[in-house]
């Protein structure tokens, strides 16, 4: 993918990985529009010189209004990144977790679908472009403490594969970014989280490859992506299950 002359909309780009990639695309020469829910963050990002738009990916009306605003201002839009995501620790023994589970699926999976649905007709109509979805290493190697997050990201992976098959022949590329733990708000408690700047550098190098990889896999996520193939899956899930001791009343459990 040529990353030097694109017009990129990043839904959920007001912090973390999304904002860092926005800055990297802009530094490479592309035009970037950043979307998010929080107007205070959008104001700060606009002060950096980015175009911004309010979007709540859990609200189909908001997504449609954001699409119209973006396409009115940037009719040459050729790249859409579906970055929005949330994740919560869950105790699956307690049905009270369902509210967090519902919010996670609505944002991570259905939010991805809403954004793709909004922009796909435009990309097909122009005869080319790219959709970049964002799944997670946790979608391939579950972290049992964040069960619905893992399930939602596995769903993003499967949906991305189907989208790529259905858009074949339209000129629209479909790539899936698969982050491991990265030192952002969501991953900062993980001592093994990758440095955000290092992660972004590796991602942009991979995105700039020709042809664009179907999956953007930095070195730090390969152990997650290929755990089943490499025969390490069961041991790694068992190791990651030790985090369940963080849940109230679980410290003495055998995990």
C-alpha positions in Angstrom: 0.0 0.0 0.0 1.2 3.5 -0.8 1.0 5.3 2.5 2.3 8.6 1.2 -0.7 10.0 -0.7 -3.9 8.6 0.8 -6.9 10.2 2.3 -7.5 8.2 5.5 -10.5 8.2 8.0 -9.7 6.6 11.3 -12.8 5.9 13.4 -11.7 5.8 17.0 -8.5 7.6 16.5 -8.5 10.1 19.4 -5.9 8.2 21.5 -3.6 5.3 21.7 -2.8 3.3 18.5 -5.4 5.2 16.4 -3.9 8.6 17.1 -0.3 7.3 16.7 -1.2 5.9 13.3 -3.0 9.1 12.3 0.3 11.0 13.0 2.3 8.4 11.1 0.0 8.5 8.0 0.2 12.3 8.1 4.0 12.3 8.5 4.2 10.1 5.4 2.2 12.6 3.4 -1.4 11.4 3.6 -4.4 13.4 4.6 -6.0 12.1 7.8 -9.5 12.6 9.3 -9.8 11.5 12.9 -13.1 10.4 14.3 -14.2 9.9 17.9 -16.8 10.5 20.5 -15.1 13.0 22.9 -15.1 16.5 21.6 -12.4 17.7 24.0 -10.0 15.2 22.5 -11.1 16.1 19.0 -10.4 19.7 19.7 -6.8 18.9 20.8 -6.3 16.8 17.7 -7.7 19.5 15.4 -5.1 21.9 17.0 -2.4 19.5 15.5 -3.8 20.2 12.1 -6.0 17.2 11.6 -9.5 17.2 10.3 -11.9 15.8 12.9 -15.5 14.4 13.0 -17.7 13.3 15.9 -18.6 9.6 15.6 -20.1 7.1 18.0 -19.7 3.7 16.4 -22.5 2.3 18.6 -25.0 4.6 17.0 -25.9 4.0 13.4 -27.2 7.5 13.0 -24.0 9.0 14.3 -22.0 6.8 11.9 -24.1 7.9 8.9 -23.7 11.6 9.8 -19.9 11.1 10.2 -19.7 9.5 6.8 -21.6 12.3 5.2 -19.4 14.9 6.8 -16.2 13.1 5.8 -17.3 12.5 2.2 -18.5 16.1 1.8 -15.2 17.4 2.9 -13.0 14.7 1.4 -14.7 13.1 -1.6 -11.4 11.4 -2.5 -11.4 9.3 0.7 -9.7 6.0 -0.1 -8.9 4.4 3.2 -11.1 3.6 6.3 -9.6 2.3 9.5 -12.0 0.9 12.1 -10.1 1.5 15.3 -12.8 1.9 18.0 -12.6 -0.6 20.8 -13.2 -1.2 24.5 -12.4 -4.0 26.8 -13.3 -4.9 30.4 -12.3 -7.7 32.9 -15.3 -10.0 33.4 -16.3 -12.6 36.0 -18.3 -15.0 34.0 -19.6 -16.6 37.2 -21.5 -13.4 37.9 -24.3 -12.5 35.4 -23.7 -8.9 36.2 -20.9 -9.0 33.6 -23.4 -8.9 30.8 -23.6 -5.1 30.6 -19.9 -4.9 29.9 -20.2 -7.8 27.5 -22.9 -6.1 25.6 -21.0 -2.8 25.4 -17.9 -4.7 24.2 -19.7 -6.5 21.3 -21.6 -3.3 20.4 -18.4 -1.3 20.1 -15.8 -3.7 18.9 -17.8 -6.0 16.5 -21.0 -4.2 15.6 -19.2 -0.8 15.6 -16.7 -2.2 13.1 -19.6 -3.5 10.9 -21.5 -0.1 11.1 -18.4 1.8 9.9 -17.7 -0.6 7.1 -21.3 -0.6 5.9 -21.3 3.2 5.9 -18.2 3.6 3.7 -18.2 0.4 1.5 -20.5 1.8 -1.2 -18.3 4.8 -1.6 -15.1 2.8 -1.9 -16.7 0.4 -4.4 -18.1 3.3 -6.3 -14.7 4.9 -6.7 -13.2 1.5 -7.9 -10.5 1.2 -5.3 -9.4 1.9 -1.8 -8.7 0.1 1.4 -10.5 -1.0 4.6 -8.2 -1.7 7.6 -9.9 -3.5 10.5 -8.4 -3.9 13.9 -8.7 -7.2 15.7 -6.2 -8.4 18.4 -3.8 -11.1 19.3 -6.3 -11.9 22.0 -8.7 -12.9 19.3 -6.4 -15.8 18.4 -5.1 -16.6 21.9 -7.8 -15.7 24.5 -7.1 -13.9 27.7 -9.7 -15.4 29.9 -10.0 -12.4 32.2 -11.4 -10.4 29.2 -13.6 -13.1 27.6 -15.9 -10.9 25.6 -13.1 -8.7 24.3 -11.5 -11.9 22.9 -14.7 -13.1 21.4 -15.4 -9.7 19.8 -12.0 -9.5 18.3 -12.2 -13.1 17.0 -15.5 -12.0 15.4 -13.7 -9.0 13.7 -11.1 -11.4 12.3 -13.8 -13.7 10.8 -15.8 -10.7 9.5 -12.7 -9.3 7.9 -12.0 -12.6 6.1 -15.5 -12.6 4.7 -15.3 -9.0 3.7 -12.1 -9.6 1.8 -13.7 -12.4 -0.1 -16.9 -10.5 -0.9 -14.9 -7.4 -2.1 -12.6 -9.4 -4.3 -12.6 -7.8 -7.8 -13.9 -4.4 -6.7 -10.4 -2.9 -6.3 -10.9 -2.4 -2.5 -8.2 -4.0 -0.4 -9.0 -5.4 3.0 -6.3 -5.6 5.7 -6.5 -6.7 9.3 -4.3 -5.1 11.9 -3.6 -7.6 14.8 -2.0 -5.8 17.7 -0.6 -7.5 20.7 -0.6 -5.7 24.1 0.6 -2.2 23.4 1.4 0.5 26.0 -1.8 2.5 25.7 -4.6 3.1 28.1 -6.0 -0.4 27.4 -2.7 -2.2 27.6 -0.7 -0.1 30.0 -1.0 -2.6 33.0 0.7 -5.3 31.0 4.5 -5.4 31.8 5.1 -7.0 28.4 3.2 -4.4 26.4 5.1 -3.1 23.3 6.2 0.5 23.2 3.6 2.5 21.2 6.2 4.2 18.9 8.0 1.0 18.1 4.7 -0.8 17.4 3.6 2.0 15.1 6.9 2.0 13.2 6.6 -1.7 12.5 3.0 -1.4 11.5 3.6 1.4 9.0 6.5 -0.6 7.5 4.2 -3.6 7.0 1.4 -1.4 5.6 3.8 0.0 3.1 4.7 -3.4 1.8 3.7 -4.4 -1.8 1.3 -6.1 -1.9 -0.4 -5.1 1.3 -0.4 -8.1 3.7 -3.9 -9.4 4.5 -2.8 -9.5 8.2 -0.6 -6.8 9.7 1.4 -8.9 12.2 4.2 -7.3 14.1 6.8 -9.7 15.6 5.3 -9.3 19.1 2.0 -10.8 18.0 3.2 -13.9 16.2 3.1 -16.1 19.3 -0.6 -15.3 19.6 -1.5 -15.7 16.0 0.2 -19.0 15.5 -0.2 -20.6 19.0 -2.5 -23.4 17.7 -0.2 -24.1 14.7 2.9 -24.2 16.9 1.3 -26.4 19.6 1.7 -23.8 22.4 -2.0 -22.8 22.6 -3.0 -24.9 25.7 0.0 -23.9 27.8 -0.3 -20.3 26.9 -4.0 -20.1 27.7 -3.3 -21.8 31.1 -0.6 -19.2 31.8 -2.9 -16.4 30.9 -5.7 -17.9 33.0 -3.6 -17.1 36.1 -4.9 -13.5 35.8 -8.3 -14.8 36.9 -6.9 -14.6 40.5 -7.4 -10.9 40.2 -11.2 -11.3 40.4 -12.8 -11.0 43.8 -13.0 -14.3 45.6 -10.8 -16.1 43.1 -7.4 -15.9 44.8 -7.6 -19.4 46.2 -8.9 -21.0 43.0 -6.9 -23.4 40.9 -6.7 -21.8 37.4 
